Amino acid sequence: MRIIVYTGGAQYNAMNRFSEQLAEGFISWGHEVEFVDLLEADKNRKILMDALSRKPNLVVGFNGMGAELKNAEKRSLYEIVEANYLGLLLDHPAFHTGRVIRAVPSAIFGVVDHTHIDYLKDIAPLHPAFFAPHGGIQSPEYKNTERPIDILFCGTGLDAEKERQGWQQFPPSYQSILAEAYEEFLEKPQAWELLIGQGAQRRHLYLPPHLMAAMIVQLEIVMRADYRLRILREFDKAGVKVTIMGNGWEHAKFKHHALHPSVEFYEALKLMCNSKVSLNASPQFFTGTHERVFASMLNGAVAVTSHSRYYTEHFKEGEHYIGYDLKTLPETIDRIQELLGTPEELSKVRHAAYKISMQAHTWKARAREFLDKFQTLAVSAYLYKKQWF
């Protein structure tokens, strides 16, 4: 199979690294891969057209990159060359609603949380979708050596209260829906569209898809900022130092944490190689994944992460990773300190997780998994259209 993999700009260069690793996976399974940098192609359209003229079987873009590309006559480029398109969404699909809605009709999307499939059914019912969990990447400099950093956290700091001001763009009744949905999620994680929909129903309001998407984006932005701050403050309150790699944390005024600027993706992986514990906060993916969990495992750090059904199904909590929520965080911090004080137990958890993640949770493993799922859905969609249309 001939595959084009799109690259382009992304924060800390992470998405390009994912593209490279996924492409290596495709190649390892016997497929031919060509990269197209959409930032360069935007300046010089010939780069893209030359690549498409070589008749790829499949075009892959993270976060739906290039899904909506058309020619001057408004016809999809993928229909012209008869290529399939696969969009791998790393965020909630609401962040990419425009690309999804304008995508070539035959496009198929992969999502990182099971609940996102139901959301896509609502906004783009003609596009098949499948669960596409993140893969992890091991640093080229990985060594099983001394680890001077006890607890590492990589992530930008945002002021949750300032971010919450974005809710003011909505009418007061919608702002109250956002506030209710947010508190309900903290109490019991559920799909945002369900919580928002219930709030709207209680007020006898109809929310069109574009408004629902805008509200979900606002909730996710505030959740990321607020949840990170809450967990790091809890560590700070307990007097437990966390080494934070990320800009924007000055407002938090931590007493015990060590603040450092953000680093490029591979530098973050290198830091994981030097850390005993790696902290992740992604409560929005409560039935899905975040790449930082697998990256931690692959680079020899114990992953401490917000709960997700995926982790409980594929790992054993306590034996391969440590899970937490806001209610159990004080006990989790105690557990981390116990691990740090018992090197043998820490090593046992690290090595058990490393073995599983190396076998099943790399981008190479995902490459085969995604192609299997994509081909199943593509054939089903083709047969359906042949039969009914």
N, C-alpha and C positions, 0 to 999 in steps of 0.2 A: 504494500500500500504506500502511496506517495502522500505525505502529510506536510502541510505548511503550518508552522507555529508562529504566531504573532508575538512580537516583543514591543516594548514601548516604555514610557516613563512611569515610575511608581515610587511611592515613599520608601526611602532606604534601599531602593533597587530590589526589593523582595520579589515582586512579581516577575521580573526578568529572570531571577534565579530559579523561580518555580518553572518558568517556561523552559529554561535550559535543562533542568533536571528531568522534567517530563519528556522532553525531546530525547534525552539520552535513554530514557526508558523505552520509548518507541523504537529507537535504533536497536536496542538490545534484543527486542522481540522481532527484529528482521525487517523493519519498515524504513523507508527512505524519508528523511526530514530536511526541510529547507526553512530557514528563519527569514522573516520579513519584519523589519523595524517599521512600525506604522508611523512613528514620528518622522522618519526619513521619507517614507512613502508619501506622507502628506505634503512634503516639499517637492517631491519628484514622483509623480503618479506612475511613471514608467517602471519604477522598481516593483511596484505591486502588480502592474499589468503583465510584466515579463514573467513574474513568478506564477501568476494564475494561468498564463498561456501554456505552461508546462503541464496543465491538466492534473492538478492534485485530486486525490480521492476525498481528502478531508482537510479542512482548515480549522485550526484550534485557536481560540482567543480567550485569555483569562479576563474575567469581568465583562465578557461580551464584546471585547475589542473587535471592531470591524464587522460586527454582525449586521449592520445596516447599510454597508457600502453598496452604492448603486452607480450606474453610468449616467451619462448626460440625458439619456431618455428615461431615467428613473427606474431602470430595470436592475434587479439584483445581480451583482457581479458573479455570485455563486450559481445562479440559475443559468447564466450565460455559458459558464465553463462546466456546468453540471457537477459541481463540487458540493459535498456536504459541509455543513458548518456546525461546530460544537463550541458552545460558550460555557466556560467554567467560572461560575460566580463565587467569589471569595467572601462577599458581604451579603447582607440581606438583599434580595432582588429589588427591593424598593429603591435602593441606591442606583439601580441600573434600569429603571422602568422604561426610560426612553429607548435605550438600545434593544431591550427585549421586545417592546411593542413594534419597533420598526425593523426588526430582524427579518431576514429572508424567511418565507413561510415554512421552509423545510428544516429550519434550525432546531437543534436539540440543546437543552441546557442541563448542566450539572450544578448541584447546589451542595453547600457544606452543612446544612441542617435539614433534617427530615421535614420540619414544618414549612420550609420554603417551597416544597413541592406543591402543597395545597395553595400557597399564595400564588404561585405561577399558574395554577389551574384557573384561578379567578381572573388574573389580568391578561393572560395569554393562553387560553384553553387549547389552541391549535398546536402549541409547541410542546412536544413530549419533554419530560424532565426526569432525572434520576439523581440519587444521592451520590455525591462525589466528594468523599472526605479528603482533607488535606493529606499531603505526604510530608515527611520530614527530610531534612538535609543534614548530612554529617560534614563537619568542617574538614577541609583538606589537611588541616594541621592537628587533627584529633590524635591525642595520645592519652593513654590511661596512666596519667602521672599525678603529681601533687596538685591540689585544687585550693588556692589561697582565698578564694571568695566563698563565703559561707552561703549567702542567699543572694541571688541575682534577679532583678526585674528589668526587662527592656520594654519601654513604652513611654510615649509622650504624655505629659501632664497638661490637663485642661481644667479650667475653673468651671465646675458643674453649674454654679449659679449664673455665671455669665452665659454659658451655653443654653441654660434654661430660658434666658431672655428671648431666644428664638421662637419660643412658643407664643410670644406676644403677636406674631404675625397672624394668628388665628383669632376668630371671634371668641368672646368669653366662654360661651358654651362649649366650644371645642377645646379651649384651654383646660376646662374642668375635666373633660374626657381624658386628655393627656395626663393630667395629674392623677386621676383615678387609676388609669391603666398602668402607670408607672409604679404606684404603690402596690397594686394587685400583683404585678410581675415580681416585685421584690418578695412578696409573701409566698407566691407560688408561680414559678415561671410557666408562661403559656404563650402561644403565638400572639404577636402584637395585634394582628388583624382581628383576632377573636376578642381580645380585651377592648380594643377600640370599638368594634362592632357592637359589643354588649352595651358599652357606654352610650353609643349613639342610639341604640334601640330604646334604652331607658328614657332618652330625651326625645324620642320620636323624630330622629334626624336621619336623613339619607346622606351617606358619604360616598361620592363618586370615586372611582379608582385613583385618579390623580391626587385627590385630597387625602385619601387613605395612605398613599405612598409617601406624601410629604410629612404626614404625622408620624409614620413609622420611622422615617429618617431622623426626625427630631428626637424621638424617644431613644433611638439607638445612640445618637451622639451624646445625649445626656447620660445614658446608662454607662457608656464606656468611661466618661469622665468621672462620674460619681462613684462607680464601683471600684475603680482603681484607687481613688482617693480613700475610700472607706477601708479597704483592706490594708493599704500602706499605713494609714493612721493607726489601725489596730496593732500592727507590728511595732510602730513607733511608741504607742502607749505601753506595750509590754517591754519596751527597752531593747527590742531585738533589731539589730542593724540589718538593713537591706541595701545592697549596692544597686542604685537606680541609674540606668542608662537611658536618658531621655530628656529632651528640652521641656521647659515650661512648668517645672515643679516648684519654682520659687514661692508661689502663693501658698503652698501647703505648710511652709514653716516647720518642717520636721526637725526633731531634736537629735535623732540617732542615725538617720539614714545618710548615706554618702551619695551625693548628687553628681552626675557626670553628663556631658552632652550626648545627644543621640549619635549612634554609629551606623555605618553601612551594614547591610545584612550579614555578610560573611564575617565582619568584625564581631557582630553579636554572637555568631556561632562559635567563634574563637573564645569569647568570654564564657560561653556555656562550658567549654572544655576546661576552663579554669574554675568552675563553680561546683559546689557540692549539691546545691539545691537551686532550681530555677522556678520562678513563680509566674503563673499565668492567670489572667482574669478575663474570661470571655463568657459571662453568664447568658449572653444572648444566644449562644449556641448550645442550648441545654439538651438538645437531642442530636448534636453534631460535633464538629471538631474545630480545633485551632492548631495551626502548624507548629506553634511554639511548644506544644506538649510533646509532639514526636521529635522535634529538633532537640529538646532537652534530653530525651531518652537516648537518642542516637549519639549525643555528644557527652554522655556519661554523667549527666546531672539528674538528681531525683526531681521529677515533675510534680509540682504542687499546683493544682488547678481547680477552678470552679467546676461543679458537678456537671456531668453530661451522661446521658443514657449510653452513648457510644462507648465511652471509656469503661463503664461498668460491664458492658457486653463483651469487650475485647481484652480487658485486663482485670486483675484483681486489686481492688482498692486496699491499700496497706502493704501489698506485696510488690506491686509494680509502680504505683504512684500514690499520691495523697490527694484526696478530694476534699473540698470544703464548700460551705456557703457562709453567708454573713452570720447566721445564728451559731454555727459550729466553729467559727474562726478562732476564738480563744483556745479551744481544745486542740485545734489544728496547729497553732503556734507552739503549744506545749509538745505536741508530737514531733514537730520539726526540731525543736531543741533537744529532745531525747535522741533523735537520729544523729544529730550533729555531735552528740556526746558519746555515741556508740559507733565508731567507725566500721566495725564488722557488720552491723545491721544496715548501715547506710550503703555499704558496698554490696550487700546482698540484694537490696532493692534496685540499686543502679544496674547491676549486671542482669538481673531477671528482666527488667524492662528493656534493656539494650537488646537482648536476644530476640524478644518478640518483635520489637519495632524494626530491627534490621531485616527480619524475615518478611514482615507483612505491611509495614507502614512507611516505606520510602516512596518517592515519586516513581521509581522504576516499577514497584508493585502496583501503584495506582495506574500507570500507563496501560498495563494489561487489563486491569479491572475496568477502567473507563472505556476502553475499546470494546470489551465484551458487552458492557451495558449499552453503549452507543449503538453497536451493530444490531443488538436485539431490538431496541426501540426503532431504529431506522427501518429495519425490515418490516416490523409490525405496522409502522406508519405508512409505508409504501403499499403493503397489502391492503390496508384499510382504505386508502384512497383509491386503489385500483378497483376494489369491490364496490364502493359506495359512490364514487364520483366518476 
